[in-house]
Amino acid sequence: MDESFEEVLKAIAEAERGPTDAELLAAPYINHYRLETIGQSVQQIYGQVQGHPTIDDPYVTTTPLFGFDPDAGWARTRSRWYRLGPNWLLPNPEERDEVAVAVKNLLKATRDWVVAEIQDEKS
């Protein structure tokens, strides 16, 4: 199987299980962040980051998002875990819980679709 497919499948599996304490402790910290949509449904995060292993800029746009749990304080992108700070920038902060549930559902559907596409590609 193509190495990039393996990388994506690994990120999906990790997003579905959630981070270990060690993974979260080692993860970059992102705060004052917002979710952005690429195309019709692919989500990514833009925000202020600390401790990123390869980016010196204080702001990042992540690779595509596969897991997101603002209550637990983590996100999983294609390339890495992030610890989420408390400052999620929402147009309407009163809708935070509803938006979080909608994003989690969208990411679950995205993960399922990506896995199915990769399996079709392998066939």
Secondary structure, 3 states (H helix, E strand, C coil): CCHHHHHHHHHHHHHHHCCCHHHHHHCCEEEEEEEEEECCCEEEEEEEEECCCCCCCCEEECCCEEEEECCCCEEEECCCEEEECCCECCCCHHHHHHHHHHHHHHHHHHHHHHHHHHHHHHC
